[in-house]
Amino acid sequence: MTLKERYSKEIVPHLMKTLGEKNPMAVPAVKMVTVAVGIQSTQKDAKFIDTIEQTLTRITGQKPVDTKAKKSVSGFKVREGMVVGKRVTLRGERMWSFLAKLLTFTFPRITDFRGISAKYIDSTGNLSVGFREYLSFPEIRPDEVERVHGLQIVVTTNAGTRERGLALFKELGFPFNS
């Protein structure tokens, strides 16, 4: 059973009971997953940017788009319109398969992983998790990696509150450390 099927058949009825909802459409749901990598001003060489693009494409199965600076900040040596990162937004079937891969393969492969802190959920019920290195993803072979970079994963929901978001993520199987 896929994660999407499990969500609709098991998780929604259980959340309806625990949250006291009568309508299944009122139950919190995952809307999209964003995977992003920031590019520091010191790492502007083309080979490194190519590596980031290839990594995001392999991990998500989708080509990343550029994230550009909205304002110039002289302290960070950033000018308006400069590429400061790459980002992929996943929705629908790709989103569900990415979440399943994240829960079943990626988190267990992280060395010294003790779970996700509940502090990573914001006040509207969205979860943000940062990775120092992307080697725990199953598509990446460590022997092919030249330069390691971090990445950020944001799971956006329509939960509305932190408590409803936490209930949704616990039901989906995210490993929280109490």
URNOR-V903664 format. One record per pair of residues at least 24 apart in sequence whose ideal C-beta (glycine too) atoms are under 10 Angstrom apart, sorted by sequence separation. I is the first residue (numbers start at 1). GAP is how many residues later the second one is. If there is no record, write none. Layout:
BEGIN
i=I gap=GAP
i=I gap=GAP
END
This chain:
BEGIN
i=35 gap=24
i=64 gap=24
i=65 gap=24
i=111 gap=24
i=128 gap=24
i=129 gap=24
i=130 gap=24
i=35 gap=25
i=63 gap=25
i=64 gap=25
i=106 gap=25
i=110 gap=25
i=111 gap=25
i=128 gap=25
i=129 gap=25
i=4 gap=26
i=34 gap=26
i=62 gap=26
i=109 gap=26
i=110 gap=26
i=127 gap=26
i=128 gap=26
i=129 gap=26
i=3 gap=27
i=33 gap=27
i=35 gap=27
i=37 gap=27
i=39 gap=27
i=61 gap=27
i=62 gap=27
i=102 gap=27
i=109 gap=27
i=127 gap=27
i=128 gap=27
i=36 gap=28
i=39 gap=28
i=60 gap=28
i=62 gap=28
i=106 gap=28
i=108 gap=28
i=109 gap=28
i=126 gap=28
i=127 gap=28
i=128 gap=28
i=35 gap=29
i=38 gap=29
i=57 gap=29
i=59 gap=29
i=60 gap=29
i=61 gap=29
i=107 gap=29
i=109 gap=29
i=126 gap=29
i=127 gap=29
i=37 gap=30
i=56 gap=30
i=60 gap=30
i=106 gap=30
i=125 gap=30
i=126 gap=30
i=127 gap=30
i=36 gap=31
i=55 gap=31
i=56 gap=31
i=57 gap=31
i=105 gap=31
i=106 gap=31
i=125 gap=31
i=126 gap=31
i=41 gap=32
i=56 gap=32
i=62 gap=32
i=105 gap=32
i=106 gap=32
i=122 gap=32
i=124 gap=32
i=125 gap=32
i=126 gap=32
i=127 gap=32
i=44 gap=33
i=52 gap=33
i=53 gap=33
i=61 gap=33
i=105 gap=33
i=106 gap=33
i=124 gap=33
i=125 gap=33
i=126 gap=33
i=49 gap=34
i=52 gap=34
i=60 gap=34
i=102 gap=34
i=104 gap=34
i=105 gap=34
i=120 gap=34
i=121 gap=34
i=122 gap=34
i=124 gap=34
i=125 gap=34
i=41 gap=35
i=42 gap=35
i=53 gap=35
i=60 gap=35
i=102 gap=35
i=120 gap=35
i=124 gap=35
i=125 gap=35
i=40 gap=36
i=41 gap=36
i=49 gap=36
i=61 gap=36
i=62 gap=36
i=101 gap=36
i=121 gap=36
i=124 gap=36
i=125 gap=36
i=126 gap=36
i=40 gap=37
i=41 gap=37
i=49 gap=37
i=60 gap=37
i=61 gap=37
i=101 gap=37
i=122 gap=37
i=123 gap=37
i=124 gap=37
i=125 gap=37
i=40 gap=38
i=41 gap=38
i=44 gap=38
i=60 gap=38
i=101 gap=38
i=121 gap=38
i=123 gap=38
i=124 gap=38
i=125 gap=38
i=127 gap=38
i=44 gap=39
i=59 gap=39
i=123 gap=39
i=125 gap=39
i=126 gap=39
i=127 gap=39
i=121 gap=40
i=122 gap=40
i=124 gap=40
i=125 gap=40
i=41 gap=41
i=60 gap=41
i=121 gap=41
i=124 gap=41
i=125 gap=41
i=127 gap=41
i=59 gap=42
i=121 gap=42
i=123 gap=42
i=125 gap=42
i=127 gap=42
i=39 gap=43
i=41 gap=43
i=59 gap=43
i=119 gap=43
i=121 gap=43
i=122 gap=43
i=125 gap=43
i=126 gap=43
i=39 gap=44
i=40 gap=44
i=118 gap=44
i=121 gap=44
i=125 gap=44
i=39 gap=45
i=40 gap=45
i=121 gap=45
i=127 gap=45
i=129 gap=45
i=38 gap=46
i=39 gap=46
i=38 gap=47
i=39 gap=47
i=59 gap=47
i=106 gap=47
i=118 gap=47
i=121 gap=47
i=127 gap=47
i=37 gap=48
i=38 gap=48
i=118 gap=48
i=121 gap=48
i=36 gap=49
i=37 gap=49
i=38 gap=49
i=120 gap=49
i=127 gap=49
i=36 gap=50
i=37 gap=50
i=35 gap=51
i=36 gap=51
i=37 gap=51
i=102 gap=51
i=118 gap=51
i=35 gap=52
i=36 gap=52
i=118 gap=52
i=34 gap=53
i=35 gap=53
i=36 gap=53
i=102 gap=53
i=116 gap=53
i=121 gap=53
i=34 gap=54
i=35 gap=54
i=99 gap=54
i=120 gap=54
i=33 gap=55
i=34 gap=55
i=35 gap=55
i=98 gap=55
i=121 gap=55
i=33 gap=56
i=34 gap=56
i=99 gap=56
i=118 gap=56
i=120 gap=56
i=32 gap=57
i=33 gap=57
i=34 gap=57
i=98 gap=57
i=32 gap=58
i=33 gap=58
i=116 gap=58
i=118 gap=58
i=32 gap=59
i=115 gap=59
i=116 gap=59
i=117 gap=59
i=118 gap=59
i=31 gap=60
i=32 gap=60
i=95 gap=60
i=115 gap=60
i=116 gap=60
i=117 gap=60
i=118 gap=60
i=30 gap=61
i=33 gap=61
i=34 gap=61
i=95 gap=61
i=114 gap=61
i=115 gap=61
i=116 gap=61
i=117 gap=61
i=33 gap=62
i=113 gap=62
i=115 gap=62
i=32 gap=63
i=33 gap=63
i=35 gap=63
i=88 gap=63
i=90 gap=63
i=114 gap=63
i=115 gap=63
i=31 gap=64
i=87 gap=64
i=113 gap=64
i=30 gap=65
i=33 gap=65
i=86 gap=65
i=87 gap=65
i=89 gap=65
i=90 gap=65
i=91 gap=65
i=110 gap=65
i=30 gap=66
i=33 gap=66
i=85 gap=66
i=107 gap=66
i=35 gap=67
i=85 gap=67
i=87 gap=67
i=89 gap=67
i=107 gap=67
i=108 gap=67
i=107 gap=68
i=30 gap=69
i=33 gap=69
i=103 gap=69
i=104 gap=69
i=103 gap=70
i=102 gap=71
i=103 gap=71
i=100 gap=72
i=102 gap=72
i=103 gap=72
i=99 gap=73
i=100 gap=73
i=99 gap=74
i=59 gap=75
i=99 gap=75
i=58 gap=76
i=60 gap=77
i=56 gap=78
i=59 gap=78
i=61 gap=78
i=55 gap=79
i=58 gap=79
i=59 gap=79
i=60 gap=79
i=58 gap=80
i=59 gap=80
i=58 gap=81
i=59 gap=81
i=52 gap=82
i=55 gap=82
i=57 gap=82
i=58 gap=82
i=58 gap=83
i=55 gap=84
i=55 gap=85
i=54 gap=86
i=4 gap=88
i=4 gap=89
i=7 gap=89
i=6 gap=90
i=54 gap=90
i=55 gap=90
i=2 gap=91
i=4 gap=91
i=5 gap=91
i=3 gap=92
i=4 gap=92
i=7 gap=92
i=34 gap=92
i=55 gap=92
i=59 gap=92
i=3 gap=93
i=4 gap=93
i=55 gap=93
i=60 gap=93
i=2 gap=94
i=3 gap=94
i=6 gap=94
i=32 gap=94
i=33 gap=94
i=34 gap=94
i=36 gap=94
i=37 gap=94
i=51 gap=94
i=55 gap=94
i=59 gap=94
i=2 gap=95
i=3 gap=95
i=4 gap=95
i=31 gap=95
i=51 gap=95
i=52 gap=95
i=56 gap=95
i=3 gap=96
i=4 gap=96
i=30 gap=96
i=35 gap=96
i=51 gap=96
i=55 gap=96
i=3 gap=97
i=28 gap=97
i=30 gap=97
i=37 gap=97
i=51 gap=97
i=52 gap=97
i=2 gap=98
i=3 gap=98
i=48 gap=98
i=51 gap=98
i=3 gap=99
i=35 gap=99
i=47 gap=99
i=48 gap=99
i=52 gap=99
i=3 gap=100
i=47 gap=100
i=3 gap=101
i=48 gap=101
i=45 gap=102
i=43 gap=104
i=43 gap=106
i=40 gap=109
i=39 gap=110
i=38 gap=111
i=37 gap=112
i=38 gap=112
i=37 gap=113
i=38 gap=113
i=36 gap=114
i=37 gap=114
i=38 gap=114
i=36 gap=115
i=37 gap=115
i=35 gap=116
i=36 gap=116
i=35 gap=117
i=36 gap=117
i=34 gap=118
i=35 gap=118
i=36 gap=118
i=34 gap=119
i=35 gap=119
i=33 gap=120
i=34 gap=120
i=33 gap=121
i=34 gap=121
i=32 gap=122
i=33 gap=122
i=34 gap=122
i=32 gap=123
i=33 gap=123
i=31 gap=124
i=32 gap=124
i=30 gap=125
i=31 gap=125
i=32 gap=125
i=30 gap=126
i=31 gap=126
i=30 gap=127
i=31 gap=127
i=29 gap=128
i=30 gap=128
i=31 gap=128
i=28 gap=129
i=29 gap=129
i=30 gap=129
i=28 gap=130
i=29 gap=130
i=27 gap=131
i=28 gap=131
i=26 gap=132
i=27 gap=132
i=28 gap=132
i=25 gap=133
i=28 gap=133
i=26 gap=134
i=28 gap=135
i=30 gap=135
i=28 gap=136
i=27 gap=137
i=28 gap=137
i=26 gap=138
i=28 gap=138
i=30 gap=138
i=28 gap=139
i=29 gap=139
i=30 gap=139
i=19 gap=140
i=27 gap=140
i=28 gap=140
i=27 gap=141
i=28 gap=141
i=30 gap=142
i=21 gap=143
i=28 gap=143
i=19 gap=144
i=27 gap=144
i=19 gap=145
i=18 gap=146
i=19 gap=148
i=15 gap=149
i=18 gap=149
i=19 gap=149
i=15 gap=152
i=18 gap=152
i=14 gap=153
i=15 gap=153
i=18 gap=153
i=15 gap=155
i=11 gap=156
i=12 gap=156
i=15 gap=156
i=11 gap=157
i=14 gap=157
i=11 gap=159
i=12 gap=159
i=11 gap=160
i=7 gap=161
i=10 gap=161
i=11 gap=161
i=11 gap=162
i=7 gap=164
i=6 gap=165
i=7 gap=165
i=6 gap=166
i=6 gap=167
i=3 gap=169
i=3 gap=170
END
